[in-house]
Amino acid sequence: MTAAYLRPQEIVERALAISRADDCAVIVTDRTEANLRWANNSLTTNGAMRSRQVIVVSFVGGAVGSVSRHVSNVDDLALLVSASELAARGASPAEDAMPLVEPGAPAGPWEDGPAETSIEVFSEVAPALGQAFGESGGADRLLFGFAEHTMETTYLGTSSGLRLRYDQPAGRVELNGKTGDRSRSVWTGVGTRDFSDVDVAALVSEVSGKLAWGSRQVDLPPGRYETLLPPSCVADLMVYLYWVSERRQADEGRTVFSKAGGGTRIGEQLASIPVTLRSDPNEPGLETGPFLAVGTSGQGTSVFDNGMPLGRTDWIRDGVLQTLVTPRWWAGKSDTAPSAYVENLVLEDPRGGRDLADLIAATERGLLLTTLWYIREVDPQNLLLTGLTRDGVFLIENGEVTGAVNNFRFNESPVDLLSRMTEVGSSSRTLPREWGDYFTRAAMPTLRIPDFNMSSVSPAS
Amino acid sequence: MPDLDAEFTALPLRQLADAALTRARELGAEHADLRVERVRTQSVGLRDATVEYSADGEDRGLAVRLVHDGTWGFAAGVEFTVEEAVRLVDQAVAVAKVSAPVNTDRVELADEPVYADATWVSAYEIDPFGVPEPDKLARLTELCERLMAADGVDHVNASLQAVKENKFYADLRGTTITQQRVRIVPEFTAVAVDRAAGGFETMRTVNPPVGRGWEYLTGTGWDFDAELAELPELLAERTKAPSIEAGQYDLVIHPSQLWLTIHESIGHATELDRALGYEAAYAGTSFATFDKLNTLQYGSPVMHVTGDRVVEHGLSTIGYDDEGVAGQQWDIVRDGVLVGYQTDRNMARLMDLGRSTGCAYADSSGHVPVQRMANVSLQPAADGPSTEELIGRVERGLYVVGDKSWSIDMQRYNFQFTAQRFYLIENGRIVGQVRDAAYQATTTDFWGAMEAVGGPQTYELHGSFQCGKAQPGQVAPVSHGAPSALFRGITILNTVTEAGK
């Protein structure tokens, strides 16, 4: 950044100083990003980007004005603050109005500048990819994929005295391999904080191994199959369940977590095995922001809760539904403790479980999936989701993978799957493939489902 | 025609372009362009006629994309200074150099005429960002309150999104373009809750998102008062409707639902970048591979599909794309046969297709332009039948209105859709709504089963603000026109049975 550019802390302090609203919250997010994308063993797009978002939230008589503008100097900032105030003065009082969160434990070194990434983060990954592409020609293999690293620093300041800062690194590599005739396709992906733990050669070897599994092709019809859902699949299904875990909607009788006759299903045994579904900002390797920072209310979140400390939250404990997402105002109405979305998700059986190789070895006949795709809600009442298997459905016979199977469209509810699963494997970090654009921090087990509903065959490869 | 936004044109656009392009020339770039964007957004949500959120946002920045030694380089920033423009060129060259080891295809671009000092503004009357916030909230609240007051409606969800997009583009060959477009989408959903049984049903308005301004909310292009007046009864009918019996049915599909099937099974399948594999690891590929051009029987002979970036009020409509290519209209499927793709300049050159169809788009200055969807539309038959006449030809079938759930595989074969409303047709007449239905098919079977398309009187333009593609993910707005159409023998599922209940 050049010297003329305002520091994030300066934006926060100046905006709070000139605000004439009853209360004010300022969120500055500085983001840098680098990415490489490739297809058919060659680069397609790339980039190094820098951006900044400045949101000023004004609170006037319980009404809210939330405005975001480009800010390059103090005049821009003054215009932004006044636009935010004007919006609040023109709005009706908000339902979720509450006193702002008071300062508690400090979070992050407030005076530090934003953390940054650059294209050089790929200085080892790019040559390794180049080498893999070179070797692919002879191996009758096409590689496709994406590597991305982002660094986002959030500064939150409020008129109640909060000054909170957090650096969020996020990265991922996705590698898709196809045979030269494109008839078979497999995938692997990892989430990472800094790329130091990314081993391109290992990813390439995993892809090659899975392509080899497909040398025998088996056509299977639709039906219900014993199925091993690996961590990426479980993550995509559980993330969807997490997103509809809003307490108010459930209280109003409008979600899968609403109880017949009124109220919610909190306290109900959802899972057949005593698993925990939880979020925790301090989860090792999946660390995420320890405070809430949002520009608007909606979907279980209140703008009045900005700065609310986030801690470990068990959504499901011992298989029993424990917590639904509840902002402070609704917690007050429903006589419960407030909670908020945390940007990671872990499903595990605290007693541990077998790894994938042992799960395969213990399977007489069943399917092993790789990832799920195009997951959409069919019926919110039971959270029935539809979607496709993608990049590898494998047949297991007598404890061994014996071939590759066609893809399927499935219709299943993650809530129902929890009640029908017969085995939970050990949990490990995974990349939810469908929701990887929004949600990269997850640790999930492999689940054994005795009767997964493959509704129809997809000819896609 | 509305004027270009003065705040945008006041930015030092030409100085930035001169600085960036001069530097790019010095560094030996074969191609370079500077793009400056300002995207204003408003997003409002109401719950039970109370405003839950109203956010007014702006994204502003500049980006340099260049080709250096045959490799792309892209860099984006947010400071509107000459120094920053020069820094971005240097950074883009650095990105190209880091990327060179993974690049094996030399980048070259299809030719396009030079457009010096071109401007373009979309067709709208009232800039939504010029309407006072209280006026907008009052109109939305009034519509929600009316719905909330109706019998059988327990909850109402509503939202409004409005976007004003300004783009400036300048390249080494001398093209300089300044553009502006506006779009808007309101949405209203009524909810009925059965507390005792623990169930609920919803019914959403089927109005399309459009390339119009605030006038859309007050009677131009859609009658919201009329549609909202009908919604409670439609919801009540649905709550009492019988569950569908799974099986084969003939379908008459209204454009408010058919647009999404067109989007998924034709729009995406005929994007050339997907057919070539550029999206293989993410959005997916296409069964309509390049070797099938001019031979693939996509559907029945009544199928005529066009791509365009020119239709008035279309969401993908623009004067020039993000590579400086002027908007066009062309055939994608003619007489049921695949005859065209959506392209950008690099792909058009690569596959020797002549001129680009002008489909490069970036959703912000921070993202690189990629090939995005044109308005892909199914054309009506010149003297074609009305919707009622199509229904009259069906002995046992369903009339399908309004999109809801959607999903299609990564090669665009197998899809499954639900709808706001499925009406049972018996002996050429509508009997009433049924519930729990979904239709499932394979793309070419489905379009092959299209017996008739309706006439121009049945044609409507629908679409979405939220078409997702590329990594990093980008969203693009796109419209799809369609007449009502008749399909024979399509598989209908019962979703309750699918859930194993």
Interface residues (C-beta under 8 A of the other chain):
Chain A: M1 T2 A4 Y5 E33 A34 N35 L36 R37 W38 A39 N40 N41 S42 L43 T44 T45 N46 G47 A48 M49 R50 S51 R52 Q53 V64 G65 S66 V67 S68 R69 H70 S72 A83 L86 A87 G90 A91 S92 A94 E95 I119 E120 F122 S123 A126 P127 L129 G130 F133 L142 F144 G145 F146 E148 E174 L175 N176 K178 R182 S185 W187 E252 G253 R254 S258 K259 A260 G261 G262 G295 T296 S297 G298 V303 W373 Y374 I375 R376 E377 V378 D379 P380 Q381 N382 L384 T386 G387 L388 R390 N407 R409 N411 E412 S413 D416 D437 D451 N453 S455 S456 V457 S458 P459 A460 S461
Chain B: R38 S43 G45 R47 T50 V51 E52 Y53 S54 A55 D56 G57 E58 D59 R60 G61 A63 T71 W72 G73 F74 A75 A76 G77 V78 E79 F80 T81 E83 E84 Q91 A92 A94 V95 A96 V98 S99 P101 V102 N103 T104 D105 P132 E133 P134 L137 D154 H155 V191 V193 D194 R195 A196 A197 G198 G199 F200 T202 L276 G277 Y278 E279 A280 A281 Y282 G284 T285 F287 G366 H367 V368 V370 S405 W406 S407 I408 D409 M410 Q411 R412 Y413 N414 Q416 T418 D436 A438 Q440 T442 G468 A470 Q471 P472 G473 L493 T495 V496 E498 A499 G500 K501
